[in-house]
Amino acid sequence: MNNKKLRIELLEKMSALIISGLGLVAALAWNEAIQGFFSQIQIFGVKGSLLAKFFYAVLITIIVVSATYYLSKSVEKLKE
């Protein structure tokens, strides 16, 4: 592998890591904001209850699984 190809490969990997890191920071910021929202709303008359946290966790899990499924299907269609 020549020097130019190595530099390009390193740049691609580093940019992917930087983008992933920034995505994680954004996800953590949204996570905190959404958790704050759910702690303020009342579910069954209890403000910021454990039930609200479980509802939040289930909702986020459904969204993430759905997004992952549709993104993987889109990638498969593009590969065809």
C-alpha positions as CSV (number, residue, x, y, z in Angstrom):
1,M,0.0,0.0,0.0
2,N,1.5,3.3,-1.0
3,N,1.8,6.4,1.2
4,K,-1.1,8.3,-0.5
5,K,-3.6,5.4,-0.1
6,L,-2.6,5.0,3.5
7,R,-3.2,8.7,4.2
8,I,-6.6,8.5,2.4
9,E,-7.6,5.4,4.4
10,L,-6.5,7.1,7.7
11,L,-8.4,10.3,6.8
12,E,-11.6,8.2,6.0
13,K,-11.4,6.3,9.3
14,M,-10.6,9.4,11.4
15,S,-13.5,11.4,9.8
16,A,-15.9,8.4,10.4
17,L,-14.8,8.4,14.1
18,I,-15.2,12.2,14.5
19,I,-18.6,12.1,12.9
20,S,-19.6,9.2,15.2
21,G,-18.4,11.1,18.2
22,L,-20.3,14.2,17.3
23,G,-23.4,12.1,16.7
24,L,-23.0,10.6,20.2
25,V,-22.7,14.1,21.7
26,A,-25.9,15.1,19.9
27,A,-27.7,12.0,21.0
28,L,-26.7,12.5,24.6
29,A,-27.9,16.1,24.4
30,W,-31.3,15.0,23.0
31,N,-31.5,12.2,25.6
32,E,-31.1,14.7,28.4
33,A,-33.7,17.1,26.9
34,I,-36.2,14.3,26.4
35,Q,-35.6,12.9,29.8
36,G,-36.2,16.4,31.2
37,F,-39.5,16.6,29.3
38,F,-40.6,13.2,30.6
39,S,-39.7,14.1,34.2
40,Q,-42.0,17.2,33.9
41,I,-45.1,15.5,32.5
42,Q,-47.5,13.6,34.7
43,I,-48.2,10.0,34.0
44,F,-51.0,8.5,36.1
45,G,-50.8,11.5,38.4
46,V,-47.1,11.1,39.4
47,K,-44.7,13.7,38.1
48,G,-41.3,12.3,37.0
49,S,-42.2,8.7,38.0
50,L,-40.4,5.5,37.3
51,L,-43.3,4.7,34.9
52,A,-42.4,7.8,32.9
53,K,-38.8,6.6,32.6
54,F,-39.9,3.2,31.4
55,F,-42.3,4.8,28.9
56,Y,-39.4,6.9,27.6
57,A,-37.1,3.9,27.3
58,V,-39.7,1.9,25.4
59,L,-40.6,4.8,23.1
60,I,-36.9,5.5,22.3
61,T,-36.3,1.7,21.7
62,I,-39.2,1.6,19.2
63,I,-37.9,4.6,17.4
64,V,-34.4,3.3,17.2
65,V,-35.4,-0.1,16.0
66,S,-37.7,1.3,13.4
67,A,-35.1,3.7,12.1
68,T,-32.5,1.0,11.9
69,Y,-34.8,-1.4,10.1
70,Y,-35.8,1.2,7.5
71,L,-32.2,2.4,7.0
72,S,-30.9,-1.1,6.5
73,K,-33.8,-1.8,4.0
74,S,-32.8,1.4,2.1
75,V,-29.2,0.3,1.9
76,E,-30.1,-3.1,0.7
77,K,-32.3,-1.6,-2.1
78,L,-29.4,0.7,-3.1
79,K,-27.0,-2.2,-3.3
80,E,-29.3,-4.1,-5.8
